[in-house]
Amino acid sequence: MNDYQDRDKKHIWHPFTQMRDWIAQDQIVIESGEGDFLVDTEGRRYIDGVSSLWCNVHGHRRAEIDRAVRDQLGRIAHSTMLGLTHTAAVDFSEKLLAVVPPSLSRVFYSDSGSEAAEIALKMAFQYWRHRGQADRTHFVALRESYHGDTIGSVSVGGIEIFHSLFRPLLFHTYFAPVPARRWNEEGVSAEEKMRASLGEIERIFTSEENKIAAIIVEPLVQGAGGIIVHPPGFLRGVRQLCDAHDVLMICDEVAVGFGRTGRMFACEHEGVSPDIMTLAKAITAGYLPLAATLAREKIFEQYLGEHSECKTFFHGHTYTANPLACAAAIANLEVFEKEKVLEKLQPKIATMTELLAPLKNHPHVGEVRQCGFIGAVELAGDPAAGRPYSTGERMGARVCAEARKHGLLIRPLVDVIVLMPPLGIEDANLRRMIAVIGESIDAVCGGRK
Ligand SMILES: *Cc1c(COP(=O)(O)O)cnc(C)c1O
């Protein structure tokens, strides 16, 4: 008998979930996974089209990663990083630093992307204290940005529906406009939107000269904000402004890092070296919670001093750099190397582009966006008239519910259907996934002519 669903509904409070709907509706209980598939307690198989929330890389139950975690378990499951170190953290740090932009030389571990952002903000703030610039207490972020759910990371978040309620608890942040044109925005070009955003960042940096500690950006793609793809040159433009005004640049690669954009890190597309970078999600190939905040040596050096100078970075979590997670993270990078994952990804990116192209002309699709192996199909009531669906219609959720009936698990961002398959997805499963999305849009929104 399968009573897991009832027991869940009795005891669990799910994240980002309207629990009244959750309890009212039939839910899927996952029991196992295998490659690109999740398997539920009824034995039904679903393509994991969200990579278990954007973090699975090589599929579920990858033999090499399973083995690495098991081997680590045979040595030790956990030991602290406060006053001790361990072999898995040292081995992983070396491997990680060999693949990130060369400006970064120090790894500070934590357990989630939110914490990694929190640490980046505190690290930047304290850095300026040590440099004798105590007025650099503010941050700049982009509207519609998402850096996590803790109070600090929410303070630099720009998604009204998630973040505005908490404003009274948050520190003040300067927000610059999104540097991308919306599909139904009239009378402006992508280029103008980018220049307007960079212009506002420059204006803030200038009017608040010597008061800004750092700017935090999601490089290339603002994920949770709706898969907003930035025009080329934006990230480089931000880097140039940071250099000109001596502001630290924090790149949040939590969603886009580890191959998602077709390169190991999104910054590489623009030849940008951040001062601080945050990583989480795919860092362990979707196996275990681990995050890292990476810093330049010049930041690290400002923290060195006599104990009495109080230059220590007083931050750390109990499970910082958990050894099992580090073991999975090492095995993740080994699979990247051994299997030439990035090389094999390029034709899959091309397949996604090719198969999504026909949806551009769908009578209920406003726009199709893609960056590397991230795809987005934005539904719209009347694309020709520039009219989106009203939020109450919940078309995104309905399309995703329809897809489930056909063996595909995906999650929308309002009316944006998000494609975030594991990088290792088999060609046939990728094709199946995009076919199901097209058919589900037809079924829910009305078909193609
Ligand atoms: C998911 C995400 C985070 C938060 O990571 P958690 O591990 O969920 O706390 C931060 N930044 C970006 C860009 C993300 O996509």
The ligand as an SDF file (V2000), in Angstrom:
LIG
                    3D

 15 15  0  0  0  0  0  0  0  0999 V2000
   19.1240   28.4610   -6.7350 C   0  0  0  0  0  0  0  0  0  0  0  0
   19.8980   29.7290   -6.7230 C   0  0  0  0  0  0  0  0  0  0  0  0
   20.4150   30.2590   -5.5280 C   0  0  0  0  0  0  0  0  0  0  0  0
   20.1120   29.6650   -4.1820 C   0  0  0  0  0  0  0  0  0  0  0  0
   20.6650   28.4110   -4.0220 O   0  0  0  0  0  0  0  0  0  0  0  0
   20.1000   27.4330   -2.8590 P   0  0  0  0  0  0  0  0  0  0  0  0
   21.0570   26.3070   -2.8550 O   0  0  0  0  0  0  0  0  0  0  0  0
   18.7230   27.0480   -3.3060 O   0  0  0  0  0  0  0  0  0  0  0  0
   20.0820   28.2200   -1.6010 O   0  0  0  0  0  0  0  0  0  0  0  0
   21.2070   31.3780   -5.6120 C   0  0  0  0  0  0  0  0  0  0  0  0
   21.4680   31.9660   -6.7860 N   0  0  0  0  0  0  0  0  0  0  0  0
   20.9830   31.4910   -7.9500 C   0  0  0  0  0  0  0  0  0  0  0  0
   21.3230   32.1780   -9.2180 C   0  0  0  0  0  0  0  0  0  0  0  0
   20.1560   30.3650   -7.9510 C   0  0  0  0  0  0  0  0  0  0  0  0
   19.6250   29.9260   -9.0900 O   0  0  0  0  0  0  0  0  0  0  0  0
  1  2  1  0
  2  3  1  0
  2 14  2  0
  3  4  1  0
  3 10  2  0
  4  5  1  0
  5  6  1  0
  6  7  2  0
  6  8  1  0
  6  9  1  0
 10 11  1  0
 11 12  2  0
 12 13  1  0
 12 14  1  0
 14 15  1  0
M  END
$$$$
